[in-house]
């Protein structure tokens, strides 16, 4: 990600490095800073009017209410499928999942890894909101965590919990079509479905989760929601195409030119480089770099990225948020933000100029421009919209 002052350096594809995902409970961010789901009005559809069905996971076993009880606090568990009412899950269209008239509920509004899931009276709170992606994951957006089988066990009565999304088998679920909300798209209405995202990035690093991206969308609600359907999809394609170039297909997380790390500390700034002069290298989908950009992004997102820039390489949602921060608020060496370039139809080429124009545009690196444009054309085609306007810069 480029600076907003004259410090630019092009990073060619492949000059990043994969790092392991080390997010644990100690790095979890409060739900208020990750993704907040407001109160939901219940009764949009009666439970009886919505087809119910089982949800199956490990070993083909079903999500089940312990002892077929509907009491508050009843454990939600894995059990042999019995085709009974204790395994009949409904989605009444308000974001909740229900068994025996009670909602699947994260215990005590918990957002930490290991928070148990139980049945409780439905109140529409954030701990009762779930996004179901058919034959994939079930996510609680408030915690940005997945429905998970505890300890990866398939024994009867194994408790269900929420846990950081890993894509592992104990977080994979198969549901009926009636349970899938918005046909597998995010509750935000993001114009790129998870299936399309996976098709765009078939070799992506598991760090770059779709749920991390959709959880980050609430930080910049104008992104991919402004204008008509074509403009919204063009903006999403443009953002993802630039991210594709910066990370070699969402494979790489951090810059691997270790000799350059100390060059990203502008010591003329009064706040200095408290995390170390070598701590502000490029990270994330659009390469957040420089101490002043970490400070500005952190202040905008309510995070102390100046003192802890490593959050960007350890938390998928934060990484996506920093990319959206730059996309939505910074013009870099350009004359407009990438967001404005797309919604005002200035052309994809202006997004390149705003991200890395000093080192790529005006004939400086036509190879890099061609790679970005090729990705944009492929992604717009995937979304069924034209790649209009001036593509290069």
C-alpha distance (Angstrom), angle and dihedral (degrees) to the residues before:
residue distance angle dihedral
X1 . . .
X2 3.72 . .
X3 3.75 128.0 .
X4 3.78 125.3 -111.7
X5 3.83 89.0 -132.4
X6 3.81 126.4 56.7
X7 3.79 99.6 -74.4
X8 3.78 108.7 110.1
X9 3.76 133.5 155.1
X10 3.78 126.7 170.4
X11 3.77 116.0 -128.0
X12 3.76 112.4 -156.1
X13 3.81 121.7 -141.7
X14 3.77 111.9 -80.3
X15 3.80 96.1 28.0
X16 3.76 91.2 112.7
X17 3.76 130.2 78.7
X18 3.77 135.5 -137.3
X19 3.76 117.4 -114.6
X20 3.74 129.2 -171.3
X21 3.76 119.9 -102.4
X22 3.78 105.5 -109.3
X23 3.77 101.2 172.3
X24 3.77 110.5 139.2
X25 3.74 134.5 164.1
X26 3.78 89.1 -80.1
X27 3.82 89.6 62.9
X28 3.78 96.9 43.8
X29 3.78 112.9 124.9
X30 3.78 120.8 -137.6
X31 3.79 113.7 -94.8
X32 3.76 90.8 -115.4
X33 3.80 91.2 65.0
X34 3.78 96.7 38.6
X35 3.76 106.2 45.6
X36 3.77 129.2 -33.7
X37 3.75 122.9 -155.8
X38 3.75 111.9 -160.9
X39 3.78 126.1 -141.5
X40 3.78 112.3 -62.0
X41 3.77 123.9 -144.6
X42 3.76 109.0 -123.4
X43 3.75 125.4 -146.5
X44 3.80 97.7 54.2
X45 3.77 86.0 132.0
X46 3.76 130.5 5.2
X47 3.76 115.4 -111.4
X48 3.77 90.4 -127.7
X49 3.81 90.9 57.9
X50 3.80 94.2 57.5
X51 3.80 119.2 76.5
X52 3.80 110.1 -114.0
X53 3.75 128.0 -153.8
X54 3.78 146.2 157.9
X55 3.77 128.2 -73.6
X56 3.80 112.7 -146.7
X57 3.78 129.5 -163.2
X58 3.79 138.0 155.3
X59 3.80 115.1 18.8
X60 3.80 88.9 0.7
X61 3.80 91.4 -72.7
X62 3.78 124.0 148.8
X63 3.78 137.0 -116.5
X64 3.80 101.5 -107.5
X65 3.81 141.7 -177.1
X66 3.79 108.0 -125.3
X67 3.83 113.7 -107.0
X68 3.84 88.5 -5.5
X69 3.79 86.5 -82.4
X70 3.79 124.9 155.3
X71 3.80 94.2 -166.1
X72 3.79 117.9 129.4
X73 3.79 108.6 -94.7
X74 3.80 95.5 28.8
X75 3.82 107.9 154.4
X76 3.80 116.7 -113.5
X77 3.78 107.3 -139.5
X78 3.79 147.9 159.7
X79 3.81 116.6 -92.2
X80 3.80 142.8 158.3
X81 3.79 108.2 -75.3
X82 3.80 109.3 -101.9
X83 3.82 101.5 167.6
X84 3.79 91.2 -124.8
X85 3.80 133.6 134.2
X86 3.81 92.2 -96.7
X87 3.81 87.7 66.5
X88 3.79 97.8 40.2
X89 3.81 106.6 107.3
X90 3.80 122.5 -169.1
X91 3.78 134.3 -168.2
X92 3.83 109.0 -154.9
X93 3.79 92.7 -170.8
X94 3.80 98.1 -100.7
X95 3.80 97.0 98.1
X96 3.79 95.6 -95.7
X97 3.80 130.7 113.8
X98 3.81 116.0 -144.8
X99 3.78 139.0 -162.4
X100 3.81 121.1 -176.7
X101 3.81 89.5 -8.2
X102 3.81 94.1 -56.9
X103 3.82 128.2 106.9
X104 3.77 128.5 -115.6
X105 3.80 100.3 -111.7
X106 3.82 134.3 -171.4
X107 3.80 104.2 -128.6
X108 3.82 115.0 -98.9
X109 3.82 92.8 -11.8
X110 3.80 87.4 -67.5
X111 3.80 121.1 174.2
X112 3.81 100.0 178.4
X113 3.78 125.4 107.2
X114 3.80 109.3 -87.5
X115 3.82 97.0 29.9
X116 3.80 105.2 152.3
X117 3.79 122.4 -122.6
X118 3.81 118.0 -133.1
X119 3.80 141.2 161.9
X120 3.79 117.1 -93.5
X121 3.78 140.5 160.8
X122 3.81 108.5 -75.2
X123 3.81 113.9 -106.1
X124 3.81 101.8 153.4
X125 3.80 94.4 -117.8
X126 3.82 121.9 153.0
X127 3.80 92.0 -100.7
X128 3.81 88.9 63.0
X129 3.81 97.0 50.9
X130 3.81 118.8 105.6
X131 3.78 135.2 176.4
X132 3.81 112.7 -152.3
X133 3.78 119.5 -154.7
X134 3.78 108.7 -170.3
X135 3.82 115.0 -113.4
X136 3.79 88.9 -1.0
X137 3.79 135.4 60.0
X138 3.78 138.6 -21.6
X139 3.80 111.4 -144.2
X140 3.80 133.6 -164.2
X141 3.85 100.0 -149.6
X142 3.82 95.1 -161.5
X143 3.80 90.2 63.8
X144 3.81 95.7 25.4
X145 3.82 85.3 -132.6
X146 3.80 133.6 131.6
X147 3.79 130.3 -123.5
X148 3.80 101.2 -102.1
X149 3.82 138.0 -173.7
X150 3.80 106.5 -124.3
X151 3.82 115.3 -108.6
X152 3.82 91.5 -6.7
X153 3.81 89.8 -84.0
X154 3.79 125.2 151.3
X155 3.80 98.4 -165.1
X156 3.80 118.5 125.0
X157 3.82 113.2 -89.2
X158 3.81 94.3 24.1
X159 3.79 104.8 155.8
X160 3.81 122.3 -117.5
X161 3.79 120.2 -133.4
X162 3.79 141.2 163.1
X163 3.80 119.4 -96.9
X164 3.79 139.7 166.6
X165 3.79 106.7 -74.1
X166 3.80 110.5 -101.8
X167 3.80 103.2 159.2
X168 3.81 89.7 -121.2
X169 3.80 122.8 149.0
X170 3.81 92.8 -102.4
X171 3.81 88.3 63.7
X172 3.79 96.9 48.5
X173 3.80 117.5 103.6
X174 3.79 135.0 -178.1
X175 3.79 116.3 -150.9
X176 3.76 140.4 172.3
X177 3.79 116.2 -95.3
X178 3.81 90.5 -109.7
X179 3.80 91.2 65.2
X180 3.79 96.4 52.9
X181 3.77 109.5 100.3
X182 3.81 117.7 -138.4
X183 3.81 90.5 -8.0
X184 3.78 92.1 -70.2
X185 3.81 97.4 -46.3
X186 3.77 124.2 126.4
X187 3.83 119.8 -86.0
X188 3.80 86.8 -115.9
X189 3.80 88.5 66.4
X190 3.81 92.1 -115.5
X191 3.79 108.2 -172.3
X192 3.81 92.9 -133.2
X193 3.80 113.4 72.0
X194 3.78 121.3 -146.4
X195 3.79 90.1 -109.8
X196 3.81 90.6 54.7
X197 3.81 91.2 46.0
X198 3.79 90.7 53.1
X199 3.81 90.8 48.3
X200 3.81 90.9 51.4
X201 3.80 92.6 50.6
X202 3.81 107.6 30.7
X203 3.82 93.6 160.3
X204 3.79 98.9 38.3
X205 3.76 123.1 146.3
X206 3.81 111.5 -103.3
X207 3.81 87.3 -121.9
X208 3.80 90.7 74.0
X209 3.80 98.0 70.0
X210 3.77 124.9 179.7
X211 3.80 88.8 -134.4
X212 3.82 89.4 54.0
X213 3.79 89.7 54.1
X214 3.80 95.5 46.5
X215 3.82 91.1 45.9
X216 3.81 88.4 54.8
X217 3.81 94.0 52.8
X218 3.79 93.6 82.3
X219 3.81 89.8 66.9
X220 3.83 90.5 66.5
X221 3.81 107.4 23.4
X222 3.81 92.9 177.1
X223 3.79 91.8 65.9
X224 3.82 112.0 109.2
X225 3.83 90.3 -12.6
X226 3.82 99.4 83.2
X227 3.81 120.8 97.0
X228 3.78 129.4 -0.8
X229 3.78 125.9 -31.0
X230 3.81 93.0 -88.3
X231 3.82 93.7 52.1
X232 3.80 92.3 46.1
X233 3.79 91.9 52.6
X234 3.79 92.5 43.9
X235 3.80 90.6 54.2
X236 3.81 92.2 49.0
X237 3.82 90.2 48.4
X238 3.81 91.6 48.6
X239 3.81 93.1 50.5
X240 3.79 93.1 47.3
X241 3.82 92.4 44.7
X242 3.80 91.4 55.9
X243 3.80 90.6 45.5
X244 3.79 88.7 49.7
X245 3.82 90.7 56.0
X246 3.81 95.2 43.6
X247 3.82 93.5 51.3
X248 3.82 103.3 30.5
X249 3.78 92.3 -111.4
X250 3.83 99.4 -27.6
X251 3.79 87.8 -61.0
X252 3.81 101.6 115.2
X253 3.77 126.9 59.5
X254 3.80 107.2 -179.5
X255 3.77 136.3 28.1
X256 3.79 113.5 -97.0
X257 3.80 99.2 -159.2
X258 3.78 91.1 102.6
X259 3.80 92.2 176.6
X260 3.81 89.0 66.7
X261 3.80 96.9 52.9
X262 3.81 95.4 95.0
X263 3.80 91.2 52.2
X264 3.83 92.0 71.8
X265 3.80 95.5 68.1
X266 3.80 110.9 93.1
X267 3.79 99.1 -163.5
X268 3.79 92.2 -173.6
X269 3.79 88.3 77.3
X270 3.82 112.7 96.8
X271 3.80 92.6 -130.4
X272 3.79 92.1 55.7
X273 3.80 123.2 -170.3
X274 3.81 106.6 -56.5
X275 3.82 93.7 172.0
X276 3.82 90.8 55.9
X277 3.77 133.9 -78.6
X278 3.82 90.7 -91.9
X279 3.83 97.2 49.1
X280 3.81 103.3 86.0
X281 3.81 102.1 72.1
X282 3.80 123.6 135.5
X283 3.79 117.3 -65.1
X284 3.78 137.4 167.7
X285 3.80 137.5 13.5
X286 3.81 95.8 -37.4
X287 3.82 98.7 23.3
X288 3.78 107.4 -106.8
X289 3.81 105.4 -148.8
X290 3.83 141.7 163.8
X291 3.78 125.9 52.6
X292 3.82 93.9 -103.6
X293 3.81 92.1 53.3
X294 3.80 90.9 50.5
X295 3.80 88.8 50.1
X296 3.81 94.1 47.9
X297 3.81 94.6 44.1
X298 3.78 91.5 47.0
X299 3.78 92.8 51.0
X300 3.80 91.1 49.2
X301 3.81 92.4 49.0
X302 3.81 98.4 39.8
X303 3.82 92.7 -112.8
X304 3.81 130.9 120.8
X305 3.78 96.2 -126.2
X306 3.80 92.9 151.8
X307 3.81 90.6 66.1
X308 3.80 95.9 31.4
X309 3.81 110.0 29.6
X310 3.81 89.2 157.0
X311 3.79 89.5 79.5
X312 3.79 87.3 79.2
X313 3.81 92.7 62.4
X314 3.81 94.9 38.9
X315 3.81 103.1 47.7
X316 3.80 121.0 53.6
X317 3.81 95.3 -157.5
X318 3.81 92.4 50.2
X319 3.80 90.8 48.7
X320 3.81 90.4 53.0
X321 3.80 90.8 45.1
X322 3.80 92.7 55.6
X323 3.80 90.1 51.0
X324 3.81 90.8 50.5
X325 3.81 89.5 47.0
X326 3.78 91.2 58.0
X327 3.81 93.6 40.8
X328 3.81 93.4 50.5
X329 3.81 102.8 37.0
X330 3.81 112.3 21.5
X331 3.80 131.0 74.0
X332 3.83 97.8 -176.2
X333 3.82 109.5 -177.1
X334 3.79 90.9 -13.1
X335 3.79 132.2 81.4
X336 3.81 98.9 -116.4
X337 3.77 140.5 26.7
X338 3.81 116.4 -92.2
X339 3.82 88.0 -116.0
X340 3.80 91.6 56.3
X341 3.79 90.8 44.8
X342 3.79 91.1 59.4
X343 3.81 101.7 38.4
X344 3.83 91.9 45.0
X345 3.82 90.4 46.4
X346 3.79 95.5 -121.5
X347 3.79 87.7 142.4
X348 3.78 141.0 -104.9
X349 3.79 90.2 -85.2
X350 3.79 90.2 69.1
X351 3.80 90.8 59.0
X352 3.81 88.7 56.9
X353 3.79 90.7 49.2
X354 3.80 91.6 52.0
X355 3.79 93.0 49.1
X356 3.81 102.9 40.5
X357 3.77 108.0 -14.4
X358 3.80 98.0 136.6
X359 3.79 91.1 62.3
X360 3.80 102.6 31.5
X361 3.81 112.1 27.2
X362 3.80 129.8 78.8
X363 3.79 93.3 36.8
X364 3.80 96.5 -53.0
X365 3.82 95.8 120.0
X366 3.81 113.7 1.0
X367 3.82 91.3 168.8
X368 3.81 91.3 62.7
X369 3.81 91.2 45.8
X370 3.80 90.9 51.5
X371 3.81 91.2 51.7
X372 3.79 92.8 51.7
X373 3.80 93.0 45.8
X374 3.81 92.2 47.9
X375 3.81 90.1 53.7
X376 3.80 91.6 47.8
X377 3.80 92.1 51.2
X378 3.81 91.9 48.3
X379 3.79 92.9 48.2
X380 3.80 95.8 46.7
X381 3.80 88.5 50.1
X382 3.80 89.1 51.0
X383 3.81 89.4 53.4
X384 3.81 93.2 45.0
X385 3.81 98.5 -116.6
X386 3.84 132.0 115.1
X387 3.81 122.9 -101.5
X388 3.80 93.6 -126.5
X389 3.78 132.1 178.9
X390 3.78 132.6 22.4
X391 3.79 107.4 -21.2
X392 3.79 103.0 -175.1
X393 3.77 134.1 47.9
